[in-house]
């Protein structure tokens, strides 16, 4: 078999449909699909829905996505023939193509309140033999109820060959008698049907609901008000990432390249996890340089957000340079803390200007004091217009409590940074600005809860290494440098480092600024011109990569049989050392691609 295309994954898209939705005041949720690909590390090709007329239009593509659209008879026939020839079609709540997916559509159930409300849940069945070995919802999406944020399509399998992958539960967690995901075989190919809009579900999880009122009743507008989940949900479960792990399984049925979420280590190998350290100074004098010195002595990066009070910062330019010379990063700590206060673009730009005038550079990634927020995409749009690139104010836990310390959580369904997409008034455009979730907020070890606190830190490390997370350790500098406040924080930091060393995990340490810039470099990395040559003795997968990341990137290829010992790769014709790494419980063949433009060829045994 010889397949050639820009990538092996394509998605049908019509900007006309996006414009029509925006014109009537609605977000076009399907526009978020490229962001889903980006988190997974896929480079997919947009294909014009309106130009889909012949099977030859899909030549070279192994996987195809379609959603938020209706297909005419000719388009359905083209897709049916492409699937018969070996294609894999994935549909999100696609209407009018029941025969293609082996389903019978009964009715559509709207979301209970608005587009940011949970309408149901997907519940995956355990695979054979999993009952005794499954590690549970902390490690396995099959052990968790996965929320859905979109209308529900009530469908039934139309023939016996259709396999129900996941059950559909309603918002009250009661079985509907219908599936949420089905798959079926169609000659040489397969189809998957999601009975809801996965793009809306992930977008709502990542970006939350608009902060248009005080949903949690704590008296302030904070990012906790944007959390789309309820207190019935365990925020230690990254629900959005779990949906995407299932999608990754589908897309890994044949060899294809993904860009790893983590940057390479200095030797070019893959880290098990990335930890980024950051915290806010709250304009407290006398703590910043000492905290920086302490972190430098540990050999760790650190990121400090500086808060202005009455137009002044707690450190001067000389102290700023001392901290930078320690190898640490600084940024703005926006202060908009007032009861029920919606800050404005002018407020954001004013404080960016204060910082720039005081320290001679534009801040990169910030945190809002008390994690205040307003609107939906407004902060990202305003801060981006002022030259900034990211925000680390995305709450990990519900409020109250006002300061939920010693807790780990993912209030927005993901551990990874993600680009902000604008609202329908602004064409649902991607803003060059990333939201960075808070992960572990102010780890502590108290004497009265010592065993539990240590176990929490160790579990965070174990999960981050298992999944390959970008784990945020959020520690205010006062809890590092001030003897009256650090008696519970420093033991937690020491336990973190001790356990990492004991387990011999390979760690990439970053500041929050560094993670923000890495994520942007990763997103701009080009991966294309994929060719797969399959023969009796094995397969050769080749592709081109161009990256501006100074460390380069890691490209990973799924090894479904788990045997990568006989695999090898070359970079620009030069043989390189092979490596196999586990992430998400799956074996991946790893290629280190340095900065620049390169051609990679991977040999995989059958």
KOLVEX-521709 format. One record per residue (C-alpha): residue number from 1; residue in three letters; chain; x, y, z. Coordinates in steps of 0.001 Angstrom, whole numbers. Each point is the difference from the previous one (the first is absolute). Layout:
N
NUM,Ala,A,X,Y,Z
...
//
This chain:
606
1,Unk,A,0,0,0
2,Unk,A,1262,3485,-794
3,Unk,A,-1838,2942,1493
4,Unk,A,1011,3628,-453
5,Unk,A,-1685,3145,1307
6,Unk,A,863,3043,2027
7,Unk,A,-1058,-2118,2979
8,Unk,A,-1937,-3203,568
9,Unk,A,-2834,1881,1747
10,Unk,A,-2462,2309,-1692
11,Unk,A,-3112,1796,1131
12,Unk,A,-2909,1308,-2024
13,Unk,A,-610,3678,618
14,Unk,A,-2019,2857,-1432
15,Unk,A,686,3529,1158
16,Unk,A,-3341,887,-1511
17,Unk,A,-1683,-2032,2748
18,Unk,A,2104,1759,2635
19,Unk,A,-988,3405,-1369
20,Unk,A,-3689,-982,-89
21,Unk,A,97,-1118,3650
22,Unk,A,1832,3152,1095
23,Unk,A,-2424,2189,-1917
24,Unk,A,-2933,-1258,2084
25,Unk,A,1914,455,3257
26,Unk,A,1287,-3546,546
27,Unk,A,3450,-1445,479
28,Unk,A,1030,-2471,-2677
29,Unk,A,1336,-2668,2347
30,Unk,A,1485,-2127,-2763
31,Unk,A,2563,2778,-556
32,Unk,A,1766,-1338,3102
33,Unk,A,986,-3272,-1685
34,Unk,A,3497,1267,-977
35,Unk,A,636,770,3685
36,Unk,A,-907,-3581,895
37,Unk,A,2471,-1226,-2604
38,Unk,A,2627,2369,1384
39,Unk,A,-298,-1362,3548
40,Unk,A,443,-3529,-1311
41,Unk,A,2925,1111,-2164
42,Unk,A,-1619,-816,-3340
43,Unk,A,345,2069,-3135
44,Unk,A,-3275,-404,-1870
45,Unk,A,-968,1451,-3376
46,Unk,A,-3123,2086,-524
47,Unk,A,-2046,-1302,-2951
48,Unk,A,-2769,2010,-1601
49,Unk,A,-3402,-1530,608
50,Unk,A,-1392,1903,-2969
51,Unk,A,2681,-1437,-2326
52,Unk,A,-470,-3636,1045
53,Unk,A,-1113,-1672,-3239
54,Unk,A,2233,-3022,-666
55,Unk,A,1753,-2731,1968
56,Unk,A,3244,1239,-1545
57,Unk,A,-421,3193,2074
58,Unk,A,773,-2163,3059
59,Unk,A,2960,-1900,-1421
60,Unk,A,2742,-521,2553
61,Unk,A,-2143,693,3062
62,Unk,A,-497,-2796,2502
63,Unk,A,-2219,1879,2463
64,Unk,A,-2716,2536,-677
65,Unk,A,-2084,2105,2393
66,Unk,A,-3414,1537,-615
67,Unk,A,-2391,1840,2294
68,Unk,A,-2438,2938,270
69,Unk,A,-1060,-429,-3606
70,Unk,A,-2452,-1833,-2212
71,Unk,A,1148,-2138,-2905
72,Unk,A,-1767,-212,-3340
73,Unk,A,-463,-3312,-1803
74,Unk,A,3126,403,-2132
75,Unk,A,2200,830,2984
76,Unk,A,-1328,-2992,1912
77,Unk,A,740,-2290,-2927
78,Unk,A,3558,1335,-300
79,Unk,A,607,-612,3698
80,Unk,A,-1584,-3446,-122
81,Unk,A,2261,-1059,-2869
82,Unk,A,3069,1442,1736
83,Unk,A,-803,-1956,3184
84,Unk,A,-544,-3204,-1983
85,Unk,A,3504,409,-1385
86,Unk,A,1498,153,3499
87,Unk,A,-680,3482,1350
88,Unk,A,-990,763,3595
89,Unk,A,-2787,2558,363
90,Unk,A,-728,1705,3320
91,Unk,A,-3214,1987,321
92,Unk,A,-1122,2361,2764
93,Unk,A,-3796,209,146
94,Unk,A,-57,-54,-3779
95,Unk,A,-3512,208,-1418
96,Unk,A,-1450,-1805,-3003
97,Unk,A,2631,-2727,-359
98,Unk,A,-1508,-2790,2105
99,Unk,A,761,-2810,-2462
100,Unk,A,3645,987,-87
101,Unk,A,338,-456,3762
102,Unk,A,-2386,-2926,422
103,Unk,A,-2451,1933,2161
104,Unk,A,-3638,1009,89
105,Unk,A,-603,3539,1281
106,Unk,A,-2953,373,2372
107,Unk,A,75,3550,1345
108,Unk,A,2196,2824,1256
109,Unk,A,-52,1074,3657
110,Unk,A,1025,3597,678
111,Unk,A,2278,1025,2851
112,Unk,A,-1944,667,3214
113,Unk,A,836,3702,403
114,Unk,A,2538,1468,-2402
115,Unk,A,2942,-1043,-2176
116,Unk,A,2283,-203,3042
117,Unk,A,-2149,-2511,1887
118,Unk,A,655,-3724,376
119,Unk,A,-2535,-1962,-2014
120,Unk,A,1222,-3523,656
121,Unk,A,2925,-2355,502
122,Unk,A,1911,-2596,-1942
123,Unk,A,746,-3241,1819
124,Unk,A,2456,-2376,-1645
125,Unk,A,-192,-3691,645
126,Unk,A,2963,-1809,1464
127,Unk,A,2049,-1949,-2480
128,Unk,A,293,-3727,507
129,Unk,A,2173,-765,2998
130,Unk,A,-43,3592,1263
131,Unk,A,-2200,-560,3046
132,Unk,A,2843,-1225,2192
133,Unk,A,2855,2018,-1516
134,Unk,A,-1514,3443,-654
135,Unk,A,1642,2707,2145
136,Unk,A,-3267,1961,224
137,Unk,A,-998,3518,-1050
138,Unk,A,3271,1608,1118
139,Unk,A,1768,-1822,-2841
140,Unk,A,-2627,-1380,-2368
141,Unk,A,-2711,1829,-1946
142,Unk,A,-2014,-3218,1
143,Unk,A,-410,319,3749
144,Unk,A,-1485,3503,-136
145,Unk,A,-3321,1509,-1006
146,Unk,A,936,2509,-2704
147,Unk,A,-2202,3129,-157
148,Unk,A,-1572,1166,-3261
149,Unk,A,-706,3655,-819
150,Unk,A,-2184,11,-3104
151,Unk,A,-3414,-1135,-1211
152,Unk,A,-389,-3789,70
153,Unk,A,-825,-2056,-3067
154,Unk,A,-2103,-2971,1001
155,Unk,A,988,-2767,-2402
156,Unk,A,-242,-3770,-168
157,Unk,A,2179,-2504,-1880
158,Unk,A,-1669,-974,-3269
159,Unk,A,1618,-3424,-353
160,Unk,A,1842,-2600,2066
161,Unk,A,3470,942,-1238
162,Unk,A,-173,3373,1767
163,Unk,A,1944,7,3273
164,Unk,A,-1013,2264,2862
165,Unk,A,3258,1440,1335
166,Unk,A,-1514,2137,2755
167,Unk,A,-3391,384,1626
168,Unk,A,-1867,3293,104
169,Unk,A,-1258,1206,3379
170,Unk,A,-2162,3065,450
171,Unk,A,891,3003,2162
172,Unk,A,-1398,-1840,3023
173,Unk,A,2417,-2885,-692
174,Unk,A,-2813,-2359,-951
175,Unk,A,413,-2327,-2968
176,Unk,A,-1857,1170,-3119
177,Unk,A,62,-3390,-1713
178,Unk,A,2028,1564,-2821
179,Unk,A,3733,64,-731
180,Unk,A,2202,3074,127
181,Unk,A,2610,-1514,-2356
182,Unk,A,-381,-2799,-2562
183,Unk,A,2283,-1512,-2612
184,Unk,A,-578,-2282,-2916
185,Unk,A,1934,-1747,-2746
186,Unk,A,-741,866,-3618
187,Unk,A,1972,-2420,-2169
188,Unk,A,3681,1057,343
189,Unk,A,-759,3146,2021
190,Unk,A,-1700,1088,3209
191,Unk,A,-2212,2775,1291
192,Unk,A,-346,1524,3466
193,Unk,A,-3021,2038,992
194,Unk,A,-101,2263,3063
195,Unk,A,-3641,683,933
196,Unk,A,944,3506,1155
197,Unk,A,2285,2818,-1064
198,Unk,A,3451,-806,1368
199,Unk,A,1368,3335,-1229
200,Unk,A,-2547,1945,2055
201,Unk,A,634,-2260,2985
202,Unk,A,3772,560,-30
203,Unk,A,-241,3718,-765
204,Unk,A,-2407,569,2893
205,Unk,A,2183,-2042,2351
206,Unk,A,3182,1855,-981
207,Unk,A,-1365,3516,-38
208,Unk,A,-2836,-378,2473
209,Unk,A,-3177,2003,100
210,Unk,A,52,3800,-288
211,Unk,A,646,1777,3296
212,Unk,A,-3126,2117,-232
213,Unk,A,-1144,-416,3606
214,Unk,A,1101,-1351,3360
215,Unk,A,-903,-3654,-531
216,Unk,A,1695,-1305,3151
217,Unk,A,-1271,2800,2240
218,Unk,A,3364,967,1492
219,Unk,A,-533,3700,-683
220,Unk,A,2528,333,-2828
221,Unk,A,290,-697,-3719
222,Unk,A,2740,-2657,-153
223,Unk,A,1012,-2768,-2375
224,Unk,A,-1669,-2420,2406
225,Unk,A,-3277,1448,-1288
226,Unk,A,969,-1239,-3470
227,Unk,A,494,-3641,1060
228,Unk,A,-2681,-1865,-1983
229,Unk,A,-207,-2942,2397
230,Unk,A,-1934,-280,3255
231,Unk,A,1178,-1026,3442
232,Unk,A,-1223,-3505,-815
233,Unk,A,3050,-348,-2235
234,Unk,A,3463,-972,1164
235,Unk,A,2233,2710,-1472
236,Unk,A,3070,-2224,378
237,Unk,A,-1310,-1782,-3098
238,Unk,A,973,1831,-3239
239,Unk,A,-3273,-766,-1784
240,Unk,A,879,1672,-3279
241,Unk,A,3365,-1721,-245
242,Unk,A,-1740,-3314,598
243,Unk,A,-2318,517,-2982
244,Unk,A,3057,790,-2113
245,Unk,A,1827,-3114,1196
246,Unk,A,-2812,-2034,-1474
247,Unk,A,265,1972,-3227
248,Unk,A,3748,-623,37
249,Unk,A,-672,-3745,176
250,Unk,A,-2097,198,-3156
251,Unk,A,2659,2029,-1808
252,Unk,A,2778,-2387,1033
253,Unk,A,-1326,-3042,-1818
254,Unk,A,2584,599,-2740
255,Unk,A,3459,1583,266
256,Unk,A,2,3768,-235
257,Unk,A,2057,2787,1594
258,Unk,A,-1140,2090,2981
259,Unk,A,1901,2924,1529
260,Unk,A,646,-777,3657
261,Unk,A,-1544,2321,2599
262,Unk,A,3345,263,1811
263,Unk,A,3272,1492,-1270
264,Unk,A,3107,-2189,-142
265,Unk,A,2566,-216,2757
266,Unk,A,3482,1383,-761
267,Unk,A,1157,-3423,-1232
268,Unk,A,-2942,-175,-2414
269,Unk,A,-1893,-2648,1968
270,Unk,A,-3632,152,1080
271,Unk,A,-830,1171,3528
272,Unk,A,-2578,-1835,2059
273,Unk,A,-1589,3260,1115
274,Unk,A,448,3751,-19
275,Unk,A,-323,2083,3170
276,Unk,A,-260,3781,-145
277,Unk,A,355,2138,3113
278,Unk,A,-1591,3399,496
279,Unk,A,-1580,2248,2597
280,Unk,A,-1161,3543,774
281,Unk,A,1764,2547,2179
282,Unk,A,-3185,1843,1126
283,Unk,A,2221,3146,73
284,Unk,A,1582,-1231,3247
285,Unk,A,3427,1624,467
286,Unk,A,3181,-1907,816
287,Unk,A,-943,-3500,-1179
288,Unk,A,673,-147,-3733
289,Unk,A,3805,-162,-187
290,Unk,A,238,-2437,2904
291,Unk,A,-2582,-2342,-1584
292,Unk,A,1929,147,-3263
293,Unk,A,3258,-837,1764
294,Unk,A,-1586,-2979,1725
295,Unk,A,-1372,-1433,-3260
296,Unk,A,3316,620,-1754
297,Unk,A,1810,-1934,2742
298,Unk,A,-2297,-2952,-760
299,Unk,A,812,311,-3694
300,Unk,A,-3639,788,-812
301,Unk,A,-1592,2575,-2287
302,Unk,A,-2530,2359,1500
303,Unk,A,-2522,2558,-1233
304,Unk,A,-1083,2971,2109
305,Unk,A,-3000,2218,-738
306,Unk,A,439,3548,1293
307,Unk,A,-3082,1901,1169
308,Unk,A,-237,3786,-199
309,Unk,A,-1597,1915,2880
310,Unk,A,-711,3688,-586
311,Unk,A,2153,-196,-3119
312,Unk,A,3057,-1407,1819
313,Unk,A,1622,-3423,173
314,Unk,A,1662,-1572,3050
315,Unk,A,3367,-382,-1758
316,Unk,A,2132,2427,-1958
317,Unk,A,1852,-445,-3295
318,Unk,A,3178,-1197,1729
319,Unk,A,-1807,-2766,1903
320,Unk,A,-1809,-903,-3217
321,Unk,A,3330,-531,-1760
322,Unk,A,1359,-2057,2926
323,Unk,A,-2960,-2375,-328
324,Unk,A,414,-239,-3771
325,Unk,A,3708,-696,383
326,Unk,A,-966,-2903,2266
327,Unk,A,-1623,-1495,-3090
328,Unk,A,-3540,793,1140
329,Unk,A,-2926,1693,-1726
330,Unk,A,-2273,2842,1026
331,Unk,A,-3329,1316,-1188
332,Unk,A,-2994,2115,1013
333,Unk,A,-2406,-951,2779
334,Unk,A,-3132,1858,-1078
335,Unk,A,-1978,1465,2898
336,Unk,A,-3729,382,-637
337,Unk,A,-1289,-1167,3384
338,Unk,A,-3228,1788,795
339,Unk,A,-3365,-1564,874
340,Unk,A,-2004,-743,-3153
341,Unk,A,2339,2001,-2230
342,Unk,A,230,-457,-3769
343,Unk,A,3358,1416,-1003
344,Unk,A,520,1431,-3480
345,Unk,A,2518,22,-2839
346,Unk,A,1263,3359,1235
347,Unk,A,673,-1518,3437
348,Unk,A,2047,-2830,-1532
349,Unk,A,2020,2248,-2298
350,Unk,A,662,2489,2802
351,Unk,A,1661,-2633,2176
352,Unk,A,1969,-1452,-2940
353,Unk,A,1313,3505,-612
354,Unk,A,929,392,3700
355,Unk,A,2031,-3208,-174
356,Unk,A,1652,875,-3311
357,Unk,A,1019,3454,1199
358,Unk,A,1345,-1370,3290
359,Unk,A,2010,-2923,-1401
360,Unk,A,569,679,-3689
361,Unk,A,-1765,-3026,-1481
362,Unk,A,-3520,-1201,-718
363,Unk,A,-1191,-2789,2340
364,Unk,A,-602,-3414,-1564
365,Unk,A,-2271,-2196,2161
366,Unk,A,-1823,1417,3017
367,Unk,A,-2367,-776,2840
368,Unk,A,-2877,2153,1182
369,Unk,A,-39,756,3725
370,Unk,A,-2545,-2346,1600
371,Unk,A,-476,-1524,-3466
372,Unk,A,-2489,2723,-886
373,Unk,A,-1583,-181,-3425
374,Unk,A,-2635,1492,-2232
375,Unk,A,-1858,-1032,-3126
376,Unk,A,1096,-2925,-2161
377,Unk,A,2832,826,-2395
378,Unk,A,335,3662,987
379,Unk,A,3047,-271,2246
380,Unk,A,1942,-1965,-2619
381,Unk,A,-977,2450,-2748
382,Unk,A,955,3046,2076
383,Unk,A,3269,-1386,1397
384,Unk,A,1000,-1255,-3443
385,Unk,A,-550,3465,-1444
386,Unk,A,2482,1239,2620
387,Unk,A,2629,-2495,-1170
388,Unk,A,-523,-2745,2585
389,Unk,A,-176,-3709,-776
390,Unk,A,-1620,-1917,2875
391,Unk,A,-1912,-148,3267
392,Unk,A,416,-2395,2950
393,Unk,A,-3159,1064,1891
394,Unk,A,-2105,-3044,-927
395,Unk,A,-1338,-1275,3329
396,Unk,A,754,-3547,1118
397,Unk,A,-2816,-163,2559
398,Unk,A,-3351,1498,894
399,Unk,A,-410,3172,2069
400,Unk,A,-607,284,2868
401,Unk,A,2367,-622,1714
402,Unk,A,1557,3286,-1042
403,Unk,A,3516,-1456,-32
404,Unk,A,-253,-3754,-756
405,Unk,A,3563,-991,912
406,Unk,A,1517,-3484,95
407,Unk,A,-2349,-1166,-2723
408,Unk,A,553,-1374,-3466
409,Unk,A,-2657,296,-2650
410,Unk,A,-900,822,-3576
411,Unk,A,-3057,2207,5
412,Unk,A,114,353,-3775
413,Unk,A,338,-3645,-938
414,Unk,A,3648,44,-1059
415,Unk,A,3538,113,1353
416,Unk,A,1379,1543,-3190
417,Unk,A,149,3595,-1238
418,Unk,A,-2469,835,-2748
419,Unk,A,-626,2919,-2316
420,Unk,A,-2995,2219,676
421,Unk,A,-2638,232,-2739
422,Unk,A,-2098,3114,-290
423,Unk,A,-3787,313,48
424,Unk,A,-2427,227,-2905
425,Unk,A,322,3796,-103
426,Unk,A,3653,-471,-905
427,Unk,A,-362,-2840,-2535
428,Unk,A,966,-2742,2491
429,Unk,A,3609,766,-909
430,Unk,A,2922,-1511,1847
431,Unk,A,1736,2626,2159
432,Unk,A,3823,-341,172
433,Unk,A,-279,-409,3766
434,Unk,A,-76,-3126,2175
435,Unk,A,-1822,-799,3213
436,Unk,A,2227,-1997,2351
437,Unk,A,-1827,-2015,2663
438,Unk,A,956,213,3640
439,Unk,A,785,-3568,1064
440,Unk,A,1278,-530,3535
441,Unk,A,-657,3159,2001
442,Unk,A,2261,639,2989
443,Unk,A,1109,-3527,989
444,Unk,A,394,-381,3745
445,Unk,A,1000,-2595,2572
446,Unk,A,-1632,522,3388
447,Unk,A,903,-2124,2994
448,Unk,A,-3641,-900,726
449,Unk,A,-572,-1200,-3598
450,Unk,A,3549,-991,-933
451,Unk,A,-720,-3400,-1527
452,Unk,A,-2919,1295,-2037
453,Unk,A,1933,3036,-1226
454,Unk,A,2999,-2095,-1062
455,Unk,A,-2300,-2452,-1772
456,Unk,A,-1639,2881,-1903
457,Unk,A,3377,1242,-1257
458,Unk,A,1085,-3469,-1013
459,Unk,A,-3265,-693,-1813
460,Unk,A,365,3251,-1937
461,Unk,A,3489,-1031,-1100
462,Unk,A,-1052,-3548,-917
463,Unk,A,-2915,1157,-2129
464,Unk,A,2026,2744,-1681
465,Unk,A,2678,-2537,-954
466,Unk,A,-2542,-2559,-1202
467,Unk,A,-1813,2430,-2292
468,Unk,A,2870,2320,-947
469,Unk,A,-1557,3089,1582
470,Unk,A,1069,3595,202
471,Unk,A,-469,218,3774
472,Unk,A,-269,3449,1566
473,Unk,A,1431,378,3513
474,Unk,A,-1389,3350,1118
475,Unk,A,2000,1368,2961
476,Unk,A,-56,3626,1136
477,Unk,A,3490,1399,717
478,Unk,A,-988,963,3554
479,Unk,A,-456,-3693,808
480,Unk,A,3530,-690,-1230
481,Unk,A,1936,2869,1556
482,Unk,A,-1852,1067,3151
483,Unk,A,890,-2069,3088
484,Unk,A,-3426,688,1522
485,Unk,A,-1779,-1472,-3005
486,Unk,A,2270,-2652,-1548
487,Unk,A,-21,-2654,2731
488,Unk,A,-2654,-2042,-1832
489,Unk,A,855,923,-3593
490,Unk,A,3719,-820,-137
491,Unk,A,-474,-3562,1310
492,Unk,A,-2531,-525,-2799
493,Unk,A,2463,1282,-2599
494,Unk,A,2720,-2219,1466
495,Unk,A,-2314,-3029,-97
496,Unk,A,-826,709,-3627
497,Unk,A,3677,-10,-975
498,Unk,A,810,-2989,2212
499,Unk,A,-2771,-2112,-1523
500,Unk,A,922,949,-3559
501,Unk,A,3546,-1112,725
502,Unk,A,-1111,-3206,1707
503,Unk,A,-2165,-978,-2962
504,Unk,A,2722,1108,-2436
505,Unk,A,-2514,1861,-2117
506,Unk,A,1437,2109,-2795
507,Unk,A,-1278,3539,587
508,Unk,A,7,3103,-2165
509,Unk,A,-112,3027,2298
510,Unk,A,-1417,3278,-1293
511,Unk,A,-1230,3322,1204
512,Unk,A,-3544,918,-1026
513,Unk,A,1379,2457,-2566
514,Unk,A,2141,-2763,-1483
515,Unk,A,-2975,-2349,-267
516,Unk,A,-2062,2717,-1674
517,Unk,A,2691,667,-2610
518,Unk,A,594,-3739,-534
519,Unk,A,-3683,-591,-659
520,Unk,A,-8,2728,-2633
521,Unk,A,3139,-1382,-1647
522,Unk,A,-1557,-3457,10
523,Unk,A,-3197,1322,-1596
524,Unk,A,1975,1694,-2786
525,Unk,A,2002,-3145,-768
526,Unk,A,-722,-1285,-3499
527,Unk,A,-406,-3748,-537
528,Unk,A,-1085,-1072,-3487
529,Unk,A,650,-1961,-3197
530,Unk,A,-677,-3300,1704
531,Unk,A,663,-3167,-1993
532,Unk,A,-691,-3531,1206
533,Unk,A,1450,-2920,-1941
534,Unk,A,-1208,-3328,1343
535,Unk,A,1392,-3359,-1068
536,Unk,A,193,-3596,1178
537,Unk,A,3074,630,2152
538,Unk,A,-1124,3250,1599
539,Unk,A,-841,3621,-667
540,Unk,A,1918,3172,-709
541,Unk,A,-1531,3241,1185
542,Unk,A,1571,3245,-1194
543,Unk,A,-925,3628,591
544,Unk,A,1406,3523,177
545,Unk,A,284,2120,3151
546,Unk,A,895,3655,342
547,Unk,A,275,1532,3470
548,Unk,A,1383,3209,1453
549,Unk,A,241,-1410,3528
550,Unk,A,3585,325,1221
551,Unk,A,-263,-3433,1662
552,Unk,A,-1678,-1541,-3013
553,Unk,A,-3079,-2209,345
554,Unk,A,-766,-3638,627
555,Unk,A,-2068,-1839,-2583
556,Unk,A,-1710,-3153,1220
557,Unk,A,-1448,-2885,-2015
558,Unk,A,-2393,-2494,1636
559,Unk,A,1228,-3575,357
560,Unk,A,-3172,-2000,292
561,Unk,A,1763,-3309,609
562,Unk,A,2248,1603,2627
563,Unk,A,3110,-1311,-1787
564,Unk,A,2288,2803,-1109
565,Unk,A,3316,-1746,501
566,Unk,A,437,-650,-3712
567,Unk,A,-1181,3470,-1036
568,Unk,A,2493,2640,-1172
569,Unk,A,66,3453,-1530
570,Unk,A,2181,2322,-1991
571,Unk,A,171,3796,2
572,Unk,A,980,1552,-3335
573,Unk,A,1443,-3360,-1008
574,Unk,A,2076,-453,3180
575,Unk,A,-873,-2916,2244
576,Unk,A,-1023,1020,3531
577,Unk,A,-291,-1865,3288
578,Unk,A,-3425,-1545,415
579,Unk,A,-2105,454,3150
580,Unk,A,-3310,-1332,1275
581,Unk,A,-1959,1901,2641
582,Unk,A,-3302,-586,1776
583,Unk,A,-2689,2660,270
584,Unk,A,-3679,-440,837
585,Unk,A,699,-3693,507
586,Unk,A,1059,-375,-3654
587,Unk,A,3406,-664,-1570
588,Unk,A,1308,2665,-2374
589,Unk,A,3014,52,-2257
590,Unk,A,1794,3323,619
591,Unk,A,1927,2111,-2501
592,Unk,A,1909,3085,1125
593,Unk,A,-168,2718,-2645
594,Unk,A,2346,2970,556
595,Unk,A,-718,3580,-973
596,Unk,A,-342,612,-3718
597,Unk,A,-1497,-1933,-2911
598,Unk,A,560,-3744,-183
599,Unk,A,-1129,-3181,-1752
600,Unk,A,-617,-3008,2243
601,Unk,A,-344,-3613,-1069
602,Unk,A,-1185,-2625,2494
603,Unk,A,235,-3744,-594
604,Unk,A,-2585,-2017,1903
605,Unk,A,-118,-3809,107
606,Unk,A,-3263,-1853,-545
//
